Amino acid sequence: MRMRPPLTPVIDALPATVPFVGPEAQERARGRPFRARIGANESSFGPSPKVIARMTEVARDQWMYCDPDNYELKAALATHLGVGIENVVVGEGIDGLLGLLVRMHVGPGDPVVTSLGAYPTFNFHVAGVGGRLVTVPYERDRENLDGLLEAARRENAPLVYLSNPDNPMGSWWEADEIMRFADALPETSMLVLDEAYGELGPASALPAIDVSRPNLVRMRTFSKAYGLAGIRCGYAFGEAREIGDFEKIRNHYGVSRMAQVAGEAALADQAWLAEVVAKVDAGRQRISAIAVENGLQPLPSATNFVTIDCGGDGDFAGKVMQAMLSRDVFIRKPMGPVLDRCIGGGVGAGRMRAARQTVKRCRRVLV
């Protein structure tokens, strides 16, 4: 047998896995499609009609490579945010940017602080560089700011992850609490603030933009409120030297020409964004009402999904989820301890019927 070239020790020790098993993989395994796809936190309201028209217009131009500088999109984002173009970097969604930031700040054995049960793709990137995760349990279904702060100080962590609004619980902190937390962190700890759902929550949850802080990077995406999850485009903004360091390692041809054009067009249509935000808010209220009607407890949400307490433990919620999957309704559930008593369903066009069926079947299991 021929010898296989060795992997690095870090990669050799890792399992071959993905943070999320996609609905497509589940459909292949099941041998049939889902009739309702409400577990991926996508926006089935879709992108703006103006974005679709612009993407159609430039479809014939896709024989050209993208602009490796992402210049037009970066300039539009800088104007939108009120910062310099040097304060913005574009990447393959927040997932891609998180991977870069982890590589920039974390080496083998370095402690990285996050919440227990928070976004698993971040953990995936930390494992990929050999970092050591230090997790803090949620408190009353919100990320525990004081606990995260204590862990960051104790561990002298070079990187701290916080999402606001939060995935998977949909909870949020007000901006003044976020900034209190940021101010109290050691100067040597980089805070990455994941604001993927920022446009969908209360404006009071988003701190004022200040790109003078050298230990704060904020990330946003076109995947959620803008309805463009399929194009994989997100952005980070912060202090110019930190943003400049992304250029040392980013994939300069990673964001396609189509993604750049779509992102710029989406940003220009703020009226569509406002319409979607209003529809999401109405949908959250309707899903919450359906849950209450069926004896379940919806959690307050600042995202495009509603997390529903099934009233039992993680095993019980898992049975509820499997019952939904068997009935061709794709949902997910939080996996962290205590959080795993819940399931979650997304808000979007054509989803109310699926939401009603989901919670009714939860109730059947309960009784």
C-alpha positions as CSV (number, residue, x, y, z in Angstrom):
1,M,0.0,0.0,0.0
2,R,1.3,3.4,-0.9
3,M,2.0,5.9,1.9
4,R,-0.3,8.9,2.2
5,P,1.3,12.4,2.6
6,P,0.8,13.4,6.2
7,L,-1.6,16.1,7.3
8,T,-0.7,18.7,9.9
9,P,-1.2,17.5,13.4
10,V,-4.2,19.9,14.0
11,I,-6.1,18.7,10.9
12,D,-5.2,15.1,11.3
13,A,-6.8,15.1,14.8
14,L,-10.1,16.6,13.6
15,P,-13.2,14.7,12.5
16,A,-14.6,15.2,9.0
17,T,-17.7,17.1,9.8
18,V,-19.8,20.2,9.1
19,P,-21.3,22.6,11.6
20,F,-24.8,22.1,10.1
21,V,-26.2,19.3,8.0
22,G,-28.0,21.1,5.3
23,P,-31.6,20.3,4.2
24,E,-30.3,19.2,0.8
25,A,-28.2,16.5,2.5
26,Q,-31.2,15.4,4.5
27,E,-33.3,15.3,1.5
28,R,-30.8,13.0,-0.3
29,A,-30.7,10.7,2.7
30,R,-34.5,10.7,2.9
31,G,-35.1,10.2,-0.8
32,R,-37.7,12.9,-0.9
33,P,-37.8,16.7,-0.6
34,F,-39.2,18.7,2.4
35,R,-42.5,20.4,1.7
36,A,-41.6,23.2,4.2
37,R,-38.1,24.6,4.8
38,I,-38.3,26.6,7.9
39,G,-35.1,25.6,9.8
40,A,-32.3,27.4,8.0
41,N,-33.1,31.0,9.1
42,E,-33.4,32.0,5.5
43,S,-35.6,34.8,4.1
44,S,-38.2,33.3,1.8
45,F,-39.4,36.8,1.1
46,G,-36.4,36.8,-1.2
47,P,-34.3,39.7,-2.5
48,S,-35.6,42.9,-3.7
49,P,-37.2,42.8,-7.2
50,K,-34.6,45.5,-8.2
51,V,-31.8,43.1,-7.1
52,I,-33.3,40.3,-9.2
53,A,-33.5,42.6,-12.2
54,R,-29.9,43.8,-11.7
55,M,-28.7,40.2,-11.3
56,T,-30.5,39.2,-14.5
57,E,-29.0,42.2,-16.3
58,V,-25.4,41.2,-15.4
59,A,-25.8,37.4,-15.9
60,R,-24.2,37.6,-19.3
61,D,-21.1,39.2,-17.7
62,Q,-20.2,36.3,-15.5
63,W,-17.5,35.1,-17.9
64,M,-15.3,37.8,-16.3
65,Y,-13.6,37.3,-13.0
66,C,-14.8,39.4,-10.1
67,D,-13.0,42.5,-8.9
68,P,-10.6,41.1,-6.4
69,D,-10.8,44.4,-4.4
70,N,-14.6,44.3,-4.1
71,Y,-14.2,48.0,-4.7
72,E,-17.7,49.2,-5.7
73,L,-19.4,47.1,-3.0
74,K,-16.9,48.3,-0.3
75,A,-17.4,51.9,-1.4
76,A,-21.2,51.5,-1.1
77,L,-20.9,49.8,2.3
78,A,-18.6,52.5,3.5
79,T,-21.1,55.2,2.5
80,H,-24.0,53.2,4.1
81,L,-22.1,52.8,7.4
82,G,-20.6,56.3,7.4
83,V,-17.0,55.1,7.6
84,G,-13.9,55.0,5.3
85,I,-13.5,52.4,2.7
86,E,-10.4,51.3,4.6
87,N,-12.7,50.3,7.5
88,V,-14.6,47.7,5.5
89,V,-13.8,44.2,4.2
90,V,-16.0,41.9,2.1
91,G,-16.0,38.2,2.4
92,E,-17.9,34.9,1.6
93,G,-20.6,35.6,4.2
94,I,-19.9,36.0,7.9
95,D,-18.8,32.3,8.0
96,G,-15.9,33.1,5.7
97,L,-14.9,36.2,7.6
98,L,-15.0,34.4,10.9
99,G,-12.6,31.9,9.5
100,L,-10.2,34.6,8.6
101,L,-10.5,36.4,11.9
102,V,-9.8,33.2,13.8
103,R,-6.7,32.6,11.7
104,M,-5.5,36.2,12.4
105,H,-5.8,35.9,16.2
106,V,-5.7,32.3,17.3
107,G,-2.9,29.7,17.3
108,P,-2.7,26.1,18.5
109,G,-3.8,25.9,22.2
110,D,-4.9,29.5,22.5
111,P,-8.1,30.0,24.5
112,V,-11.2,31.4,22.7
113,V,-14.3,32.5,24.6
114,T,-17.8,31.9,23.3
115,S,-21.2,30.9,24.7
116,L,-22.1,27.2,25.2
117,G,-24.6,26.5,22.4
118,A,-23.8,29.6,20.3
119,Y,-23.2,29.6,16.6
120,P,-21.3,26.3,15.8
121,T,-19.5,27.5,12.7
122,F,-17.4,29.8,14.8
123,N,-16.4,26.8,16.9
124,F,-15.6,24.9,13.7
125,H,-13.1,27.6,12.7
126,V,-11.5,27.6,16.1
127,A,-11.0,23.9,16.0
128,G,-9.5,24.2,12.5
129,V,-6.5,26.2,13.9
130,G,-6.1,24.2,17.0
131,G,-7.6,26.8,19.4
132,R,-9.1,25.8,22.7
133,L,-12.8,26.7,23.2
134,V,-13.8,28.2,26.6
135,T,-17.6,28.2,26.8
136,V,-19.9,30.1,29.1
137,P,-23.5,28.8,29.6
138,Y,-26.4,31.0,28.6
139,E,-28.4,32.7,31.4
140,R,-32.2,33.0,31.0
141,D,-31.8,32.2,27.3
142,R,-29.4,35.1,26.6
143,E,-25.7,35.0,26.2
144,N,-24.2,35.8,29.7
145,L,-22.2,39.0,29.2
146,D,-20.7,39.0,32.8
147,G,-19.8,35.3,32.4
148,L,-18.1,35.9,29.0
149,L,-16.2,38.9,30.5
150,E,-15.0,36.8,33.5
151,A,-13.8,34.0,31.2
152,A,-12.0,36.4,28.8
153,R,-10.2,38.0,31.7
154,R,-9.4,34.7,33.4
155,E,-8.1,33.1,30.2
156,N,-6.5,36.2,28.7
157,A,-8.3,35.2,25.6
158,P,-7.1,36.7,22.3
159,L,-10.6,36.3,20.8
160,V,-14.2,36.6,22.1
161,Y,-17.3,35.8,20.1
162,L,-20.7,37.4,20.7
163,S,-23.8,37.4,18.5
164,N,-26.4,40.2,18.9
165,P,-29.2,39.4,18.1
166,D,-28.5,35.9,19.1
167,N,-28.6,32.6,17.2
168,P,-30.1,30.1,18.2
169,M,-32.3,31.7,20.8
170,G,-33.3,35.0,19.0
171,S,-32.6,37.0,22.1
172,W,-30.7,40.3,22.2
173,W,-28.9,42.8,24.4
174,E,-29.4,46.6,24.2
175,A,-26.5,48.6,22.8
176,D,-25.5,50.2,26.1
177,E,-25.0,46.7,27.6
178,I,-23.0,45.6,24.6
179,M,-20.7,48.6,24.9
180,R,-20.4,48.1,28.6
181,F,-19.2,44.6,27.9
182,A,-16.8,45.8,25.1
183,D,-15.3,48.5,27.4
184,A,-14.6,46.0,30.1
185,L,-12.8,43.5,28.0
186,P,-9.0,43.4,28.1
187,E,-7.4,45.5,25.4
188,T,-5.6,42.3,24.2
189,S,-8.9,40.5,23.6
190,M,-10.5,41.0,20.2
191,L,-14.3,41.1,20.3
192,V,-16.0,39.8,17.2
193,L,-19.6,41.0,17.3
194,D,-21.8,39.0,14.9
195,E,-24.7,41.1,13.8
196,A,-26.1,38.8,11.1
197,Y,-29.6,39.6,12.3
198,G,-29.0,43.2,13.2
199,E,-31.4,44.7,10.6
200,L,-34.2,42.6,12.0
201,G,-34.0,43.5,15.7
202,P,-34.7,46.8,17.5
203,A,-32.4,49.7,16.4
204,S,-31.6,50.1,20.1
205,A,-29.7,46.8,20.0
206,L,-27.0,48.1,17.6
207,P,-24.3,50.3,19.1
208,A,-23.3,53.5,17.3
209,I,-20.6,52.8,14.8
210,D,-17.1,53.6,16.1
211,V,-14.2,52.3,14.0
212,S,-11.5,53.8,16.3
213,R,-11.6,50.8,18.6
214,P,-8.7,48.5,17.9
215,N,-10.2,45.4,19.6
216,L,-13.7,45.3,18.0
217,V,-14.8,43.9,14.7
218,R,-18.4,43.9,13.7
219,M,-19.8,41.6,11.0
220,R,-23.0,41.7,9.0
221,T,-24.5,39.9,6.0
222,F,-26.7,40.0,3.0
223,S,-28.0,36.5,3.8
224,K,-30.8,37.3,6.3
225,A,-32.9,40.5,6.0
226,Y,-31.7,41.2,2.4
227,G,-32.7,37.6,1.3
228,L,-29.5,36.7,-0.4
229,A,-28.2,33.7,1.5
230,G,-27.4,31.8,-1.7
231,I,-24.8,34.3,-2.9
232,R,-22.6,34.1,0.2
233,C,-21.7,37.7,0.8
234,G,-21.0,39.5,4.0
235,Y,-18.9,42.2,5.4
236,A,-16.9,43.2,8.5
237,F,-16.0,46.7,9.6
238,G,-13.7,48.1,12.2
239,E,-10.4,49.9,12.9
240,A,-8.5,50.4,9.7
241,R,-5.3,48.4,10.7
242,E,-7.4,45.4,11.8
243,I,-9.4,45.4,8.6
244,G,-6.2,45.8,6.6
245,D,-4.9,42.6,8.1
246,F,-7.7,40.7,6.4
247,E,-5.9,41.4,3.2
248,K,-3.0,39.3,4.3
249,I,-5.0,36.1,4.1
250,R,-8.4,36.6,2.5
251,N,-9.4,34.8,-0.8
252,H,-9.3,37.8,-3.1
253,Y,-11.4,36.0,-5.7
254,G,-13.8,34.5,-3.2
255,V,-16.7,36.9,-3.6
256,S,-18.2,36.4,-7.1
257,R,-19.0,39.2,-9.6
258,M,-22.7,38.3,-9.2
259,A,-22.4,38.5,-5.4
260,Q,-20.7,41.9,-5.5
261,V,-23.4,43.3,-7.9
262,A,-26.3,41.8,-5.9
263,G,-24.9,43.2,-2.6
264,E,-24.6,46.7,-4.0
265,A,-28.1,46.6,-5.5
266,A,-29.5,45.2,-2.2
267,L,-27.9,48.0,-0.2
268,A,-29.4,50.6,-2.6
269,D,-33.0,49.4,-2.0
270,Q,-33.6,50.3,1.6
271,A,-37.3,50.5,1.0
272,W,-37.4,46.8,0.3
273,L,-35.4,46.1,3.4
274,A,-37.9,48.1,5.5
275,E,-40.8,46.2,3.9
276,V,-39.2,42.9,4.8
277,V,-38.4,43.9,8.3
278,A,-42.1,44.8,8.8
279,K,-43.2,41.5,7.4
280,V,-40.8,39.6,9.6
281,D,-42.1,41.4,12.7
282,A,-45.7,40.5,11.7
283,G,-44.6,36.9,11.1
284,R,-42.9,36.6,14.5
285,Q,-46.0,37.8,16.2
286,R,-48.2,35.4,14.3
287,I,-45.9,32.4,15.0
288,S,-45.8,33.4,18.7
289,A,-49.5,33.6,18.8
290,I,-49.9,30.2,17.2
291,A,-47.5,28.7,19.8
292,V,-49.4,30.2,22.7
293,E,-52.7,29.0,21.2
294,N,-51.3,25.5,21.4
295,G,-49.9,25.7,24.9
296,L,-46.3,26.3,24.0
297,Q,-44.0,29.2,25.0
298,P,-42.4,31.3,22.3
299,L,-39.3,33.2,23.3
300,P,-39.0,36.9,22.4
301,S,-37.1,37.2,19.1
302,A,-35.2,39.9,17.3
303,T,-34.4,37.7,14.3
304,N,-36.2,36.1,11.4
305,F,-37.0,33.0,13.4
306,V,-38.9,32.2,16.6
307,T,-37.5,29.8,19.2
308,I,-40.3,27.8,20.9
309,D,-39.9,26.1,24.3
310,C,-41.4,22.6,23.9
311,G,-41.9,22.3,27.7
312,G,-39.6,19.3,28.3
313,D,-35.9,18.4,28.0
314,G,-33.5,18.0,25.1
315,D,-34.6,14.4,24.4
316,F,-38.2,15.5,24.2
317,A,-37.5,18.4,21.9
318,G,-35.4,16.0,19.8
319,K,-38.4,13.7,19.4
320,V,-40.6,16.7,18.4
321,M,-38.0,17.7,15.8
322,Q,-37.8,14.2,14.4
323,A,-41.6,14.0,14.2
324,M,-41.6,17.2,12.1
325,L,-38.8,15.9,9.8
326,S,-40.8,12.7,9.3
327,R,-43.7,14.9,8.2
328,D,-41.5,16.7,5.7
329,V,-41.1,19.8,7.7
330,F,-37.5,20.9,8.0
331,I,-36.7,22.5,11.4
332,R,-33.7,22.7,13.7
333,K,-33.2,22.9,17.4
334,P,-30.5,24.4,19.7
335,M,-28.0,21.8,20.8
336,G,-26.6,23.5,24.0
337,P,-27.7,22.2,27.4
338,V,-31.0,23.8,28.6
339,L,-31.3,25.5,25.2
340,D,-32.0,22.1,23.6
341,R,-35.5,22.0,25.1
342,C,-36.5,24.2,22.2
343,I,-37.1,24.1,18.5
344,G,-37.0,26.9,16.0
345,G,-38.9,28.0,12.9
346,G,-38.2,30.7,10.4
347,V,-40.5,33.5,9.3
348,G,-41.2,34.0,5.7
349,A,-43.6,33.9,2.7
350,G,-45.8,30.8,2.8
351,R,-44.5,29.6,6.2
352,M,-47.5,30.3,8.4
353,R,-49.2,27.1,7.5
354,A,-46.1,25.1,8.2
355,A,-45.6,27.0,11.5
356,R,-49.2,26.2,12.6
357,Q,-48.7,22.5,11.7
358,T,-45.4,22.5,13.5
359,V,-46.7,23.7,16.8
360,K,-49.9,21.7,16.6
361,R,-47.8,18.5,16.3
362,C,-45.7,19.7,19.2
363,R,-48.9,19.8,21.2
364,R,-49.9,16.3,20.1
365,V,-46.5,15.0,21.4
366,L,-47.0,16.9,24.6
367,V,-50.3,15.3,25.4
